Amino acid sequence: MHSISKRVWALLALILAFAAGSVVMLTGFAMNGERWASNRANSHIFSGGSVAIAGGIYDRSGMPLAVSKDGKRVMAESAIMRKATLHAVGDPEGFISAGAQSAFRDILAGYDPFNGIYELTKYGKGSDVVLTIDANLCKTAYEALDGRKGTVGVYNYKTGEILCMVSSPTYDPLHKPKDMDGQDKYEAVYLNRFLQGVFTPGSTFKTVTSACALQNIPDIQTRTFFCDRRYATGDGYVICRAKHGTLPFGEALSESCNAAFAAIADELGETNLRSMAAQLGFGKPFSVDGIPLAISTFPAGPLNNLELGWTGVGQHTTLANPCHMMVIMGAIANGGNGVNPRLIKELISPAGHTSRYGSPRPKTMLTLDPFLAASLQPMLCANVTDIYDPGLRKSGDLELCGKTGTAEVDGKTAHAWFAGFCQNPNYPYAIVVVGENAGGGFDVALPIAIRVLNAMK
């Protein structure tokens, strides 16, 4: 009898151990199944460390950008298209982590929690991913960058669809240069500058300072500011590029007067300016279909008066992610609703069934008070009509609005910025252009933006 009792307890212990092991295994499978299925050791998908068999990647019109054929990964037909779409599509080896081939590898592998990679083994491919990008528009943006380092991004500020995402430097993934390491022209070549880069924003940040002024200084619209090429902060001078004389608030933005905006930042104080930056997403983590954005940062405090003045004009240690700045412009255009960008348009299962990816309703990434958005719209449009070139705003009926930026970088050529939007409801697009160490925003970034937007007519 005693021996039977021992056997019962032993059997019970074995059953409990089996149950515990099953729970651990199933939990691990649920939490890590996607990663295990898409691991490079999985010979169903990878060959020699490169993607060999997986679902295809297409642009919004159905142009194939990366497909599997006869056990090999085939990219877009032309070399220039492969270069233009490299950072959106990614490379077969996975060095570009923010590209679709890495970021969406579980989908491309056909993985699901219930069947694992059954569909991959059954159909010989995973799910196809149709991206929101227009490959031909990316080609136009790549050509417009003309070899400069930087990025161009365009999205529909109503739906969130990213239509253009180009990062430079780039390379042809089918003929990868062997000597990229250590060469300046390939610096940070695997970095998707649109999603993962941060840059000193320069005068594009004056949009944030303007929003803060509209919210906290009741008579700001009727105020004037005096510029004699510098603003004395008590701790030093904020230098302006020109002697503007007396300027009303709106004209100070159009003329991009550092002295005026340093004075405004001084009056606002660090707390108010930091609060507005946080409201518009500085210091906050965002993502695009699961791909993390680099976090835009407001300078760590406390700031002295000189540091605050330079921060108000987009300098000091302020850093901005290009995609994030594009969404801020989209929020201004869209009545205060900054729609979260998305990169996947739809999925096509191995069996051929098409489905929309994610929520059918656009998600909100950041918000701005509608009054502030409505007040900023005419100011940003006046930048184009009154200062940049009256003909640009009506070019192609785009009704372009926005802000250039020439962001000073110690010891290097300035970053050229343009961030803006089209006010015409038929063209609900926001755009950002960054020319890394490329020069002036007006001379470099604005013409690129015009060329890309005109290609969308």
N, C-alpha and C positions, 0 to 999 in steps of 0.2 A: 504493500500500500504506500509506504514511504517512497519507494523508488518510482511509483507511478506519479506521485505528486511532484517529484523532481522533474520528471519528463514533461509534465504539463507546464511547469514554470519555465523550463528550458524552451519549450515550443512557443509559449507566449512571448518570451524574450526575443526569440527569432522573428516572430510575426511583427513585434513592435519595431525591431531593427530594420526589417524589410520595409515597413510602412514609413519609418523615418527616412530611410534611404530614398524611397520613392518620392517623398515630399521634397527632399533636397534636390533630387534629379529634375523633377518637374518644375520646381521653382527656378533652378538654374537654366532650364530649357526656356522657360517663359521670359526670363530676364536677359538671357544671352543668346537665344536661338538665332536671332538675326545676325549677330556678330559672328557666331560659329559658322553659320551657313555661308556667309560672305567672306570668310577667312581665306587668305591667299594660299593656305595649304589645301583648300578644297579643289581637287583636280576636276570636279564637274564644271567649275567656272574659270579657273586660272590655269595658265600654262606658262612656265618659265617666269612666274611673278607678274604676268600681264593678264588682263581680262581676255579670255578667248571665246567663251560661250556665255552669253547673257542677252537680256532684252535689248532692243534698240533704243537709241536716243534720237529724237526728231525735233525740228523746230516747229513753230506754230502752224506753218503751212504744209507740214509733212515732209520737209526736206530731210533726208537721212544724214545725221551728223556722226553717228557711231553705231555700227551694226556688226553682228557676228555672221561670218560667212566661211564655211568650210573649216571651222575650228580656229579662225583668225578674226581679230577685231579690225574692221574696215571703217575708216573715217570719211569725212566729206571729200568730194572729188577733187576740188581745187586746193592748192597749198595755201592761198590767201584766205580761203574760207576756214581752213583748219586752224590757221593762226588767229583769225578774228574770233572764232568761237571756242578757242582752247580752254579759257578759264570758266566758261559756262559748262562745257561738255566734260572737261577734265581729260587727263591722260590715262592710257591703259595701265600704266604702272602704279597709279595712285599717288604720285607726288603732289598733285594739286588737290588738296583735301576738300576744297570748297566746290570742286567740279562735280557734275552729275554722276560721273562714273564711280566716284568715291562716296559722295554724300548720299546717293540713292542706291547703293550697291545691293541692299537687301531687296528692294523692289525689282531691280534688274535681274537678280538671281531667282525671282519668282517665289521667294520665301513667304510662307504664311504660318502662323502659330499652330495650326491644326494639321497641315499636310507637309510641313517642312519645305523641302525643295522637290516635292513629288512632281509638280508641273514642269520644272526644269528638266528632270529626267524623262518625263513623258513626252514633252513637246520639243525638247532640245533647245529651249530658250526660256528666259524668264519674261516678266512683263515689260512691255515697251513703255517708255516715258516720253510724252510729248511736252516739250518745254514751251513756255510762254514767249520766248525770244523769237525775233525775226532775224534769221541768219543774214539776210541781205542788208538789213539795217546795221547789224554788227559789222559787216564788211565795210559799209560806208564810214562808220565811226572809227574803225581801225585805220582806214586810209586817211581820214581826217587828222588823226593823231600824228601821222607822218613820222613814225619812228620815235616820237617822244615817249618818255615814261609817263604813266598816268592812267586815267580811267574815264570812261564815258558810260553813263547809265541813264536810261529813260524808262518811265513806267506810267501806266494809266492810273491817275490818282482817284478814279472812281472805282475801278475793279481791283487794283493792286497788281495787275499783270506787268512783269518786267519785260519790256519789249527789246531792250538793248542792254547788254552788259559786256563791256570790253575792258580788258586789262592789258597793259603794256609795261615792260617787254613781254614778248611771247615767242613762240617757236613752232615749227611744224612737227607735230608729234610722230609723224611717219618718217621724218628725217631729222631726228633730234641731234643737235650739235654735240660733239663730244668734248668740247672745250669750254663749256658754260661756266664752270666753277672759277671764281676769281675775276671774271670779266665784268667790268662796270656796266656794259650794255645789257647784261643779263642779271643785274642785281635784283634779288628777290623775285626771280622769274616765276616761281611756283605760287607766289602770293596773288590771290584775287584782290586787287587793290580796291575794287568797288565794295566788296563785302568785308574784307579783312584788313584794309588799310586805314590808317588815321593820319591826318595832315593838319598842320596849322591852317585854320580856315581863313585868316585874313578878314577882309571887309565883308565877306558873306555872313560873318557872325554879327554884323551890325543889324541884320534883320532881327536877331534875338534881342539885342539891346533896344531896338526900336519897339518891339512888342512890350518889353518891360517898361519903357518910358510911357507908352500909351496906357498901360495899366496903372502906373503909379504916379505920374505927373499930370494932374488934371488939365493944365493949360498948355501942354506940350505942343499942341497943334498951332498955337498962336505965338509960341516963343521964338526968339532969335538967338543966335550964337555968333560970337566973334572969333575969327581965325586970323592970326598973324604968323602962321606957319608952325605954331607950337602952343601947347597948353601947359601951364605951370601947375603941377600937382602938389607942390610943397615938398615932395621927395625927389623931384626932377621934372623933366619935360617930356611930354608926348609930342613927337614931331609929326607934322603934316607935310604932305608932298607939295602943297601949294598954299599961297596966301589968299584965302577965299574972302576975307573981309566979313561982313555981316550976312548971316544966312538964316532963313527960317528952317524949321525942323525938316520938312520934306525935302527941301533943296540940299540940306546937309547930308541926307542919305544919298541923293542923286549924285552929289559931288564927292561923296565918300570922304567927308572931312573928318580926319582923325581928331583935330582939336575939338570940334563940336561933340563928337561921340565920347571923347575922354571926359569932357565937362558933364555930359549926360550921365556917364557911368559914375562919376564922382558924386553927382547929386542923388542918384539912385541908391548908392551904397552897395556894399558887397552882398548883404543878405537878400535884397530884392533881386539883384542880377543873378545870383546863384539860384534863387528860387525859380525864376523864369527859365533858366537853362535846364533845371531839373524837370520842370513842367514840359519842356520840349524834348526831353529824352536824354539829356547829358547825364552821364553816370549810370545809365540804366542798360541792362542787357536786352537785346532784341535778336530775333532770328528770322530767317527766310526759309520756310519749309524745312525747319529743323537745322539749317546751317546758321551757326552763330555769327552775328555781326560783331566787328570790333567795336568796343565801347568808346563813344565820344566822351571826352573828359573836360570838365571845368577845372581851372587851377585850384590846387589845394590851398586852403587858407590857414591863418588869416592873411589877407593881402594888404600891403601898404597902399598909399594913394597912387603912387606911380604904377604899381603892378595892376591895380584896379583899372586905371586909365587905359593901359595897354590891353587888358583883358576885354574892355568894352569895345575895342576896335578889332578884336579877333586875333590878338597877338599874345604875348607872354607865353604861358605854357598851355594855352587852350589847344585841344586837338579834336578834330571832327572826322567822323566816318562819312565818306561820300554818299553811300546809300541813305544814311540817316539824314543828311542835309537835303537830299532829294525829297524825302518824306516830309520834312518841315515845309518845303515849298509846296508840296502837294496838299498839305493841311491848310495852308493859306489860301490856295486856289479852291479848295473843297469845303469852304465854310467852316474850317476849324477841325475837320475830321481827317487825320493823317492815316490813310489806309495802309495796312501792313502789306509790303510787297510779297509776291509769290512767284515762284519759278516753274512750278509744274502746272501745266494746263489740264492734262488728262492722262489716264493710264489705259493701256490696252493689254488685256490678259493674254497669256499664251494661247487660249482658246479663241481669241479674237473679240472679246467683249470689251467695249469702251466704257470707262467710268470717269467721272470727275474726281479730282483729288482734293481732299480737304473739305472744308465747310463751303456750302453753296453761297453763303453771304460773306462779303468782304469783312475781314476783321480789322479792328482799329489798333494802330500801333501807338499813336500819341494824339492828343487833342489840344486845341487852342481855342480860347474863347471866341465865339463867332464875331463879336464886336471887333476884337483885335484883328481877326482874319480880314474882315471887311475893311478895316482901316488901313491895313498893310497893302492890300491889293492895288489901290491906285498909286501908292507910293512906289511900289516895285514896277508898276507899268510906266510911271513917269521916268524912272531910271532909263528906260529904253527910249521912250519918245523924246525926252528932253535932253538927254546927255549922250547916250550911246550912238543912236542914229534913228531919226524918226521913221525912216523907211524900213528898218528892221522889224518893228512891231507889227506892221501890216504885211510883211513878207509872207506870201502864201496864205494870207488870212489867218495866220497863227495867233495874232494878238499876243505877242511875246512880252512877258514881264520877268524881272529877275534882278540879280545882283552879281556883279563881278567882284573878284577879290584878287589882290596881289599880296600873298602871304610871305613876309620876310622870314628867311631862314638863315641863321648865323653862318657866315662864311660860304654861303652857296647862293645860287640864283633863286629868286622867289618862286613859290608855287603859284601857278595861274589857275584861278577858279572862275566858274560861272555856275550859279544855281538859280533855276527859274522854272517857269511854267507857262503854258499857253492858256489864255483866258477864253478863247473861242470854245464853246461847249462841244463843237464838232471835233476838237482836238484836245481831249482832256489829258494832256501829257505834262509831267514834271521831268526836268532834266538836270543832271549834274555833270560837269566836266572838270577834271583836275589834270593839269599839266605839271607833273612833278619836276620842280626846278627848271621850269620852262619859260618863266618870264611873267609878263603882265596879263591879268585876267582879260582886259579889254582887247589886247593885241593877239592873244593866243587862244584862250578858252572860249570867248564869245563867238568867234568865227567858226569854231568846231561845232558849237551848239547849233548855230544857224544852219550849217551844212547838214547836220544830222536831222534836225527837225524838218527842214525843207524836203528831205528824202521821204518823209512820212506823209506828204500831201497826197 
